[in-house]
Amino acid sequence: MIYHLNPAQYYTNRTYLTQWFDKDTLVITDNDFENIDQTQELLKAHPLQNRVLDNTHNPYPDNRIQITIDPTLTNNFDYWYRPKPGMHFFPLFLWMFSLRTNLWWQGFSMDSGNSKTQEIMCLNHKPRPFRIQLFEEFKQKNLLDSMMYTFPEYRNLPGEFPEINRADAGVDHEVYDQYAVNIVTETAIDLSYLSEKTCKPFIARQIPIIVSSVGVNQFLKDIGLDMFEDIVPWPTWDSELDKNIRINKIVEFVEQWIKSGTVLEDYYRVIDRVERNKKYFHSEKFRDIIMVQMSF
């Protein structure tokens, strides 16, 4: 049985943890860090001593954890490379989407067609600073009209596409169904965290361009996914520590690719690899690699 420290604060059912913690277990979530003093008091008073800190949903407590609990589950892929006692890499979103399982979305589809007719899409919901920079750089280069681009107070949605009115549209949405390349703007650009956003191009049969933290492309390659570096030159920016330079390099590449007029040609040249990516992403082999630290 899974118990929550403060049920009023959690918004995702975490009963999936019972397959690793089959006794009565108290789960402290990343949401509990919103009021650390209250969390400390609740922990002192709670009778259950079988405890786990599930820090997989929100990237931001990862660099300011003020409670020590063993085990602690993290979505920070740095721990996949460098395991640390008490910390267990649990890539929640990669695992759930690999299994075709929804978290808190209703009617979220895990499939999209492979007959793409359009080039590049980039969907944004919250105006995080790095997304603002990306948007402004694309705007300055007059590239927005060459892409399917959404941003707060900006919607470049051609008439044949219905309005995207929520952040987490399933990949059966017409945009995913028709666009060959997905520029993914992750939740954070300065923390090694992956959300459902990074899963989408793989399940939607797309070539990904990931705007995220240092090393994200190399990590995805290391866990067996094809990152199409012969088309998308991510090695030129993946290890760049300066996030402004990293974004600028991505923008420059996208500009060059659009102006080349070969986006769809390049996509169909590697369509067999795109299909292998999707098959592999949903495979037990993939889950064995990413879940190696989730054995208790």
C-alpha positions in Angstrom: 0.0 0.0 0.0 1.4 3.4 -1.0 0.7 6.3 1.4 1.4 9.9 0.8 2.9 12.3 3.3 0.5 15.1 2.3 -2.3 13.9 0.0 -3.5 17.4 -0.7 -0.2 18.2 -2.4 0.2 15.3 -4.9 -1.5 15.2 -8.2 -0.4 11.9 -9.7 -1.4 8.4 -8.5 1.9 6.7 -7.7 0.6 3.2 -7.0 2.9 2.0 -9.8 5.6 2.1 -7.1 4.0 -1.0 -5.4 5.9 -3.3 -7.9 9.1 -2.2 -6.1 7.8 -1.4 -2.7 5.2 -4.0 -1.8 5.0 -3.3 1.9 3.2 -0.3 3.4 5.3 2.5 2.1 5.2 6.3 2.7 6.0 8.2 -0.4 7.4 11.7 -0.1 7.0 13.5 -3.4 8.8 16.4 -5.0 5.6 18.5 -4.3 6.3 18.2 -0.6 9.3 20.5 -1.1 6.9 23.4 -1.5 6.8 23.7 2.3 9.9 22.1 3.7 9.2 23.0 7.3 5.7 21.4 7.2 7.3 18.4 5.5 9.8 18.0 8.3 7.1 18.2 10.9 4.9 15.7 9.1 7.8 13.2 8.8 8.5 13.4 12.5 4.9 12.6 13.3 4.2 9.9 10.6 4.3 6.3 12.0 5.5 4.6 8.8 9.2 4.2 8.7 9.3 2.4 5.3 9.8 5.5 3.2 10.8 6.5 -0.3 11.5 9.9 -1.8 10.0 10.0 -5.3 11.7 13.0 -6.9 10.8 12.1 -10.5 8.1 14.4 -11.6 9.6 17.8 -11.0 13.2 18.6 -11.9 13.8 21.6 -9.6 14.2 19.9 -6.2 17.0 17.8 -7.6 19.7 20.3 -6.8 18.3 21.5 -3.5 17.0 18.3 -1.7 16.9 19.1 2.0 15.8 15.6 3.2 17.9 12.5 3.2 15.8 9.3 2.5 17.1 6.0 1.2 15.9 5.2 -1.4 15.5 8.4 -3.3 14.2 8.1 -6.9 15.4 10.6 -9.4 14.8 11.4 -13.0 18.2 13.1 -13.3 20.1 11.1 -16.0 23.4 12.0 -14.5 22.8 9.2 -12.0 22.5 6.7 -14.9 26.1 7.3 -15.6 27.2 7.9 -12.0 25.2 5.9 -9.5 25.3 7.1 -5.9 24.3 5.1 -2.8 20.7 5.8 -1.9 19.9 7.4 -5.2 18.2 5.4 -7.9 17.7 6.6 -11.5 14.0 6.2 -12.3 13.2 7.7 -15.8 9.5 7.8 -15.1 8.3 9.3 -18.3 10.5 7.1 -20.6 9.4 4.0 -18.7 5.7 4.9 -18.7 5.6 6.0 -22.4 7.6 2.9 -23.4 4.8 0.8 -21.8 2.2 3.0 -23.5 0.8 3.9 -20.1 -0.7 7.3 -19.3 0.2 9.2 -16.1 -2.3 12.0 -15.5 -3.5 12.7 -19.1 -6.8 11.5 -20.3 -7.1 10.1 -23.9 -3.4 10.5 -24.6 -2.5 8.4 -27.7 0.8 6.7 -28.1 0.8 6.4 -31.9 1.1 8.6 -34.9 1.3 8.0 -38.6 4.4 7.8 -40.7 3.2 9.5 -43.9 4.5 12.9 -42.9 3.8 15.8 -45.3 5.1 18.8 -43.4 8.6 19.7 -42.1 9.2 21.1 -38.6 7.0 21.6 -35.5 7.8 23.2 -32.1 5.0 23.4 -29.5 5.5 25.5 -26.4 3.1 26.1 -23.5 4.8 28.0 -20.6 7.1 30.9 -21.5 10.2 29.7 -19.7 13.2 32.0 -20.3 15.1 29.7 -22.6 11.9 29.2 -24.7 11.5 32.9 -25.0 15.1 33.1 -26.2 14.5 30.4 -28.8 11.3 32.0 -30.0 13.0 35.4 -30.3 15.9 34.0 -32.3 13.6 32.1 -34.7 11.6 35.3 -35.0 14.6 37.4 -35.8 15.6 35.0 -38.5 12.0 35.0 -40.0 11.7 31.3 -39.5 8.4 31.1 -37.6 6.3 31.0 -40.8 8.4 28.0 -42.0 7.4 25.9 -39.0 4.4 24.8 -37.0 5.1 26.9 -34.0 3.1 27.6 -30.8 4.1 29.9 -28.0 2.1 31.9 -25.5 0.2 34.6 -27.4 1.5 33.2 -30.7 -0.1 30.4 -32.8 1.2 29.6 -36.2 -1.5 27.1 -37.0 -2.5 26.8 -40.6 -6.2 26.6 -41.3 -6.3 22.8 -41.7 -5.1 22.2 -38.2 -7.4 22.4 -35.2 -6.3 24.7 -32.3 -4.0 23.0 -29.8 -5.7 24.0 -26.5 -3.7 22.0 -24.0 0.0 21.5 -23.3 0.0 17.7 -23.5 -1.8 16.8 -26.7 -1.5 13.2 -27.6 0.6 12.3 -30.6 -2.4 11.3 -32.6 -3.1 15.0 -33.0 -2.9 16.1 -36.6 0.3 18.1 -35.9 2.2 15.0 -34.8 0.6 13.0 -37.5 1.9 15.2 -40.3 5.2 16.8 -39.1 8.4 15.0 -39.7 10.7 16.8 -37.2 9.9 17.8 -33.6 11.9 20.6 -31.9 11.4 19.6 -28.2 11.7 22.4 -25.7 12.1 20.4 -22.4 11.0 21.6 -19.0 14.5 22.7 -18.0 17.7 23.5 -20.0 20.1 23.6 -17.0 19.1 20.3 -15.3 19.5 16.7 -16.6 15.8 16.0 -16.6 13.5 14.3 -19.1 9.8 14.7 -19.2 7.0 13.4 -21.5 8.1 16.0 -24.1 11.3 14.1 -25.0 9.3 10.8 -25.4 6.9 12.3 -28.0 9.1 12.4 -31.2 10.1 8.7 -30.7 6.5 7.5 -30.3 5.3 9.9 -33.0 7.8 8.6 -35.6 9.7 11.9 -35.8 13.3 13.1 -36.0 14.0 14.9 -32.7 15.8 18.1 -32.1 16.1 18.3 -28.3 16.5 21.7 -26.6 17.5 20.7 -23.1 20.4 20.2 -20.8 24.0 19.4 -21.6 24.5 15.8 -22.6 20.8 14.9 -23.3 21.4 13.8 -26.8 24.4 11.6 -25.8 22.3 10.0 -23.0 19.5 9.2 -25.4 22.0 7.7 -27.8 23.7 5.7 -25.0 20.4 4.1 -24.1 20.1 2.9 -27.6 18.0 5.5 -29.4 18.9 6.7 -32.9 19.5 10.5 -32.6 20.2 10.9 -36.4 23.5 12.7 -35.9 24.2 12.3 -39.6 21.3 14.7 -40.1 21.0 16.7 -36.9 24.6 17.8 -35.8 23.8 17.7 -32.1 27.4 16.7 -31.2 28.3 20.3 -32.0 26.1 21.7 -29.2 25.4 18.8 -26.8 28.4 19.4 -24.6 28.2 23.2 -24.8 28.0 24.5 -21.2 26.8 28.0 -22.2 23.1 27.5 -22.8 22.9 30.7 -24.9 25.5 29.4 -27.3 23.7 26.0 -27.3 20.4 27.5 -28.3 22.1 29.7 -30.9 23.7 26.7 -32.5 20.4 24.9 -32.7 18.7 27.9 -34.3 21.5 28.2 -36.9 21.2 24.6 -37.8 17.4 24.8 -38.2 17.8 27.8 -40.4 20.3 26.1 -42.6 18.1 22.9 -42.8 14.9 24.8 -43.7 16.7 26.8 -46.4 18.2 23.7 -47.8 14.7 22.5 -48.8 15.7 18.9 -47.9 13.9 18.3 -44.6 11.2 15.9 -45.9 13.7 14.2 -48.2 16.1 13.7 -45.3 13.3 12.3 -43.2 12.2 9.7 -45.8 15.8 8.7 -46.4 15.9 7.4 -42.8 12.3 6.3 -42.4 13.4 2.8 -41.6 15.5 4.1 -38.7 12.6 6.1 -37.5 10.5 3.0 -37.4 13.2 1.1 -35.6 13.3 3.9 -33.0 9.6 3.5 -32.2 9.8 -0.3 -32.1 12.8 -0.2 -29.8 11.3 2.6 -27.6 8.4 0.3 -26.8 10.5 -2.8 -26.2 11.5 -4.7 -23.1 15.1 -4.3 -24.1 14.8 -0.6 -23.9 13.2 -0.7 -20.5 15.9 -3.1 -19.2 18.5 -0.6 -20.0 16.8 2.5 -18.6 15.5 0.7 -15.5 18.7 -1.0 -14.4 18.8 0.8 -11.0 15.2 0.0 -10.2 15.8 -3.4 -8.6 15.2 -3.7 -4.8 
